């Protein structure tokens, strides 16, 4: 995936008005993830991303391997992107889902292994909710009720089998 494809996908999925907003969202998420994980892991994950994008996880980060929880992650992303925390959470989830399709599965699992999933504020599993719901397309359908809908006859158990 090249730079234009990656940014275009993010802009489309997040319904952002322009490239500046799209790059700000990508930078906020990837730079903050890069701050949280060790340098080598950030380099591994970023290696398969477009050159202009991978810089956010590597070159833009001055200190890798910082210890902070999911709530602090949201605060940082929210501040960089200039949006509220719920919107920052959604943007981060959608961007990480796209990253999951652009990098080798082993590198994505290495990232997940470094971010603890639990019931408290350290629950990094929240970052992967879109991915875990089947990816952006499947997640969107579940949220909007899209996809095939049973008709009234099949729900009532009187399905017409002559079709």
C-alpha positions in Angstrom: 0.0 0.0 0.0 1.5 3.4 -1.0 1.1 6.7 0.7 -1.9 7.9 -1.3 -3.8 4.6 -0.8 -3.1 4.6 2.9 -4.1 8.3 3.5 -7.1 7.9 1.1 -8.3 4.9 3.1 -8.0 6.8 6.4 -9.7 9.9 5.0 -12.6 7.8 3.6 -13.1 5.6 6.7 -13.0 8.6 9.1 -14.9 10.8 6.7 -12.3 13.6 7.1 -12.6 16.7 4.9 -9.0 16.9 3.8 -5.4 15.7 3.7 -4.3 17.9 6.6 -6.9 16.4 9.0 -6.1 12.9 7.7 -2.4 13.3 8.3 -3.0 14.8 11.7 -5.1 11.7 12.7 -2.5 9.3 11.3 0.4 11.1 13.1 -1.5 11.3 16.4 -2.2 7.6 16.5 1.1 6.2 15.1 3.4 8.6 17.0 1.7 7.8 20.2 1.8 4.1 19.6 5.5 4.6 18.7 6.0 6.3 22.1 4.5 3.4 23.9 6.3 0.4 22.4 10.1 -0.3 22.2 12.0 1.2 19.3 12.7 -2.1 17.6 9.0 -3.1 17.7 8.1 0.3 16.3 10.6 -0.1 13.5 9.4 -3.7 12.7 5.7 -2.5 12.6 6.5 0.6 10.6 8.7 -1.2 8.0 5.7 -2.3 5.9 4.0 1.1 6.0 4.6 3.8 3.4 7.8 5.7 4.0 6.0 9.0 4.8 3.8 7.2 7.3 6.3 5.0 9.0 8.3 8.1 10.0 5.5 8.9 12.5 6.3 5.8 14.5 10.1 6.0 14.3 11.6 9.4 13.3 9.0 11.6 15.0 9.3 9.7 18.3 12.1 10.9 20.7 11.5 8.4 23.4 10.2 4.9 22.7 9.0 2.4 25.3 7.2 4.9 27.6 4.9 3.3 30.2 1.4 4.8 29.9 -2.1 3.3 29.9 -5.0 3.4 27.4 -6.4 6.6 29.0 -3.1 8.4 28.7 -2.9 7.2 25.1 -6.3 8.8 24.4 -5.3 12.0 26.0 -2.2 12.2 23.9 -3.9 11.4 20.6 -6.7 13.8 21.5 -4.3 16.6 22.2 -2.2 16.1 19.0 -5.2 15.7 16.8 -7.2 18.5 18.5 -10.3 16.5 19.0 -12.2 15.0 22.0 -11.3 11.7 23.5 -14.2 9.6 22.2 -13.4 10.7 18.6 -9.7 10.2 19.2 -10.5 6.6 20.3 -12.5 5.9 17.2 -9.8 7.4 14.9 -7.1 5.4 16.6 -9.1 2.1 16.3 -9.9 2.7 12.6 -6.2 3.6 11.8 -4.9 0.6 13.7 -7.3 -1.6 11.8 -5.9 -0.3 8.5 -2.4 -0.8 9.8 -3.3 -4.4 10.6 -4.1 -5.0 6.9 -0.8 -3.3 5.7 1.7 -5.0 7.9 2.7 -8.7 8.3 0.4 -10.5 10.8 3.4 -11.4 13.0 4.4 -7.8 13.4 0.8 -6.8 14.3 0.6 -9.6 16.9 4.0 -8.5 18.3 2.4 -5.1 18.8 -0.6 -6.6 20.6 1.6 -8.7 22.8 3.4 -5.6 24.0 0.1 -3.8 25.0 -1.6 -5.5 27.9 -5.2 -6.3 27.8 -7.1 -6.3 31.1 -10.2 -5.0 32.8 -8.6 -1.8 34.1 -7.3 1.4 32.5 -4.3 -0.5 31.0 -6.8 -2.3 28.7 -5.1 -1.8 25.4 -7.6 -4.3 23.8 -9.8 -1.3 23.3 -7.3 -0.1 20.6 -8.1 -3.2 18.6 -11.9 -3.2 18.8 -12.5 -2.5 15.1 -10.0 -5.2 14.1 -11.4 -7.7 16.5 -14.9 -7.0 15.2 -13.8 -8.2 11.8 -12.3 -5.1 10.4 -13.6 -1.7 9.4 -16.1 -3.0 6.8 -17.6 -5.6 9.1 -17.6 -3.3 12.1 -19.4 -0.6 10.1 -22.1 -3.0 9.1 -22.7 -4.1 12.7 -22.9 -0.4 13.8 -25.3 0.6 11.1 -27.3 -2.6 10.9 -26.2 -3.1 7.3 -25.8 -6.4 5.5 -28.5 -9.0 4.7 -31.6 -8.5 6.8 -34.1 -11.4 7.4 -37.5 -10.7 5.9 -40.6 -10.7 8.0 -41.7 -14.1 6.7 -38.5 -15.9 7.7 -38.6 -14.3 11.1 -42.1 -15.6 11.7 -41.1 -19.1 10.6 -43.3 -19.1 7.5 -40.6 -18.8 4.9 -41.8 -19.3 1.4 -39.7 -22.1 0.0 -41.1 -21.8 -3.5 -38.7 -18.9 -4.4 
